[in-house]
């Protein structure tokens, strides 16, 4: 697979964030370590994600695929991340930080009833909403666009949605799902729709 395209976006310093809140999406075994949709090449994003979590421990929400055994989504994708299975659990490298979690039964976090119930309490004290995890062109893209649309609909102008490129990635299946192509398509889509894409968020003091 060709090397992932590097963009010219600036690095954002942590101190430049205003009332940040962090979402960690699907950093679970079923997408990184085992199962039909796992791709170990996603694993390196766990390091910069961990650095952000360490700074935002009490302002971090983990979001995890947790499917019913006969989930409707399995009409489009092979069975994966069945609820209460090892695939549905956060990877060991981030597991210790999982204090707050929402489970979803589709690719789109925004559609999870438990997330919608939580959303007003998340938005009220927050301004910069940082989305990290996998997969860029599915779970990240759908969540970011839905959240952006909600903010627009409600005329909430003070919030930014921020995507650090070094904290998102997607899976690669040769001849089926080209990670570089779909990463690029998703990044450009989000940029065109009012989502701020940065190279990374520098957490050092």
BELFENCOR-V196425 format. One record per residue. N is the residue number from 1. RES is the residue in one small letter. SS is DSSP state (@ for helix, = for strand, . for the rest). BURIAL is # if it has 9 or more other ideal C-beta (glycine too) atoms within 8 Angstrom, else .. Layout:
n=N res=RES ss=SS burial=BURIAL
n=N res=RES ss=SS burial=BURIAL
This chain:
n=1 res=x ss=. burial=.
n=2 res=x ss=. burial=.
n=3 res=x ss=. burial=.
n=4 res=x ss=. burial=.
n=5 res=x ss=. burial=.
n=6 res=x ss=. burial=.
n=7 res=x ss=. burial=.
n=8 res=x ss=. burial=.
n=9 res=x ss=. burial=.
n=10 res=x ss=. burial=.
n=11 res=x ss=. burial=#
n=12 res=x ss== burial=#
n=13 res=x ss== burial=.
n=14 res=x ss=@ burial=#
n=15 res=x ss=@ burial=.
n=16 res=x ss=@ burial=.
n=17 res=x ss=. burial=#
n=18 res=x ss=. burial=.
n=19 res=x ss=. burial=.
n=20 res=x ss== burial=#
n=21 res=x ss== burial=#
n=22 res=x ss== burial=#
n=23 res=x ss== burial=#
n=24 res=x ss== burial=#
n=25 res=x ss== burial=#
n=26 res=x ss=. burial=#
n=27 res=x ss=. burial=#
n=28 res=x ss== burial=#
n=29 res=x ss=@ burial=#
n=30 res=x ss=@ burial=#
n=31 res=x ss=@ burial=#
n=32 res=x ss=@ burial=#
n=33 res=x ss=. burial=#
n=34 res=x ss=. burial=.
n=35 res=x ss=. burial=#
n=36 res=x ss=. burial=.
n=37 res=x ss=. burial=#
n=38 res=x ss=. burial=#
n=39 res=x ss=. burial=#
n=40 res=x ss=@ burial=.
n=41 res=x ss=@ burial=#
n=42 res=x ss=@ burial=#
n=43 res=x ss=. burial=#
n=44 res=x ss=. burial=.
n=45 res=x ss=@ burial=#
n=46 res=x ss=@ burial=#
n=47 res=x ss=@ burial=.
n=48 res=x ss=@ burial=#
n=49 res=x ss=@ burial=#
n=50 res=x ss=@ burial=#
n=51 res=x ss=@ burial=#
n=52 res=x ss=@ burial=#
n=53 res=x ss=@ burial=#
n=54 res=x ss=@ burial=#
n=55 res=x ss=@ burial=.
n=56 res=x ss=. burial=#
n=57 res=x ss=@ burial=#
n=58 res=x ss=@ burial=.
n=59 res=x ss=@ burial=.
n=60 res=x ss== burial=#
n=61 res=x ss== burial=#
n=62 res=x ss== burial=#
n=63 res=x ss== burial=#
n=64 res=x ss== burial=#
n=65 res=x ss== burial=#
n=66 res=x ss=. burial=#
n=67 res=x ss== burial=#
n=68 res=x ss=. burial=.
n=69 res=x ss=. burial=.
n=70 res=x ss=. burial=.
n=71 res=x ss=. burial=#
n=72 res=x ss=@ burial=.
n=73 res=x ss=@ burial=#
n=74 res=x ss=@ burial=#
n=75 res=x ss=@ burial=.
n=76 res=x ss=. burial=.
n=77 res=x ss=. burial=.
n=78 res=x ss=. burial=.
n=79 res=x ss=. burial=#
n=80 res=x ss=. burial=#
n=81 res=x ss=. burial=#
n=82 res=x ss== burial=#
n=83 res=x ss=. burial=#
n=84 res=x ss=. burial=.
n=85 res=x ss=. burial=#
n=86 res=x ss=. burial=.
n=87 res=x ss=. burial=#
n=88 res=x ss=. burial=#
n=89 res=x ss=. burial=#
n=90 res=x ss== burial=#
n=91 res=x ss=. burial=#
n=92 res=x ss=@ burial=.
n=93 res=x ss=@ burial=.
n=94 res=x ss=@ burial=#
n=95 res=x ss=@ burial=#
n=96 res=x ss=. burial=.
n=97 res=x ss=. burial=#
n=98 res=x ss=. burial=#
n=99 res=x ss=. burial=.
n=100 res=x ss=. burial=.
n=101 res=x ss== burial=#
n=102 res=x ss== burial=#
n=103 res=x ss== burial=#
n=104 res=x ss== burial=#
n=105 res=x ss=. burial=#
n=106 res=x ss=. burial=.
n=107 res=x ss=. burial=.
n=108 res=x ss=. burial=#
n=109 res=x ss=@ burial=#
n=110 res=x ss=@ burial=#
n=111 res=x ss=@ burial=#
n=112 res=x ss=. burial=#
n=113 res=x ss=@ burial=.
n=114 res=x ss=@ burial=.
n=115 res=x ss=@ burial=#
n=116 res=x ss=@ burial=#
n=117 res=x ss=@ burial=.
n=118 res=x ss=@ burial=#
n=119 res=x ss=@ burial=#
n=120 res=x ss=@ burial=.
n=121 res=x ss=@ burial=.
n=122 res=x ss=@ burial=#
n=123 res=x ss=@ burial=#
n=124 res=x ss=@ burial=.
n=125 res=x ss=. burial=.
n=126 res=x ss=. burial=#
n=127 res=x ss=. burial=#
n=128 res=x ss== burial=#
n=129 res=x ss== burial=#
n=130 res=x ss== burial=#
n=131 res=x ss== burial=#
n=132 res=x ss== burial=#
n=133 res=x ss== burial=#
n=134 res=x ss=. burial=#
n=135 res=x ss=. burial=#
n=136 res=x ss=@ burial=#
n=137 res=x ss=@ burial=#
n=138 res=x ss=@ burial=#
n=139 res=x ss=@ burial=#
n=140 res=x ss=@ burial=#
n=141 res=x ss=@ burial=#
n=142 res=x ss=@ burial=#
n=143 res=x ss=@ burial=#
n=144 res=x ss=@ burial=#
n=145 res=x ss=@ burial=#
n=146 res=x ss=@ burial=#
n=147 res=x ss=@ burial=#
n=148 res=x ss=@ burial=#
n=149 res=x ss=@ burial=.
n=150 res=x ss=@ burial=#
n=151 res=x ss=@ burial=#
n=152 res=x ss=@ burial=#
n=153 res=x ss=@ burial=.
n=154 res=x ss=. burial=.
n=155 res=x ss=. burial=.
n=156 res=x ss=. burial=.
n=157 res=x ss=. burial=.
n=158 res=x ss=. burial=.
n=159 res=x ss=. burial=#
n=160 res=x ss== burial=.
n=161 res=x ss== burial=#
n=162 res=x ss== burial=#
n=163 res=x ss== burial=#
n=164 res=x ss== burial=#
n=165 res=x ss=@ burial=#
n=166 res=x ss=@ burial=.
n=167 res=x ss=@ burial=#
n=168 res=x ss== burial=#
n=169 res=x ss=. burial=#
n=170 res=x ss=. burial=#
n=171 res=x ss=. burial=#
n=172 res=x ss=. burial=#
n=173 res=x ss== burial=.
n=174 res=x ss=. burial=.
n=175 res=x ss=. burial=.
n=176 res=x ss=. burial=.
n=177 res=x ss== burial=.
n=178 res=x ss=. burial=.
n=179 res=x ss=@ burial=#
n=180 res=x ss=@ burial=#
n=181 res=x ss=@ burial=.
n=182 res=x ss=@ burial=#
n=183 res=x ss=@ burial=#
n=184 res=x ss=@ burial=#
n=185 res=x ss=@ burial=#
n=186 res=x ss=@ burial=#
n=187 res=x ss=@ burial=#
n=188 res=x ss=@ burial=.
n=189 res=x ss=@ burial=#
n=190 res=x ss=@ burial=#
n=191 res=x ss=@ burial=.
n=192 res=x ss=@ burial=.
n=193 res=x ss=. burial=.
n=194 res=x ss=. burial=.
n=195 res=x ss=. burial=#
n=196 res=x ss== burial=.
n=197 res=x ss== burial=#
n=198 res=x ss== burial=#
n=199 res=x ss=. burial=#
n=200 res=x ss=. burial=#
n=201 res=x ss== burial=#
n=202 res=x ss== burial=.
n=203 res=x ss=. burial=.
n=204 res=x ss=. burial=.
n=205 res=x ss=. burial=.
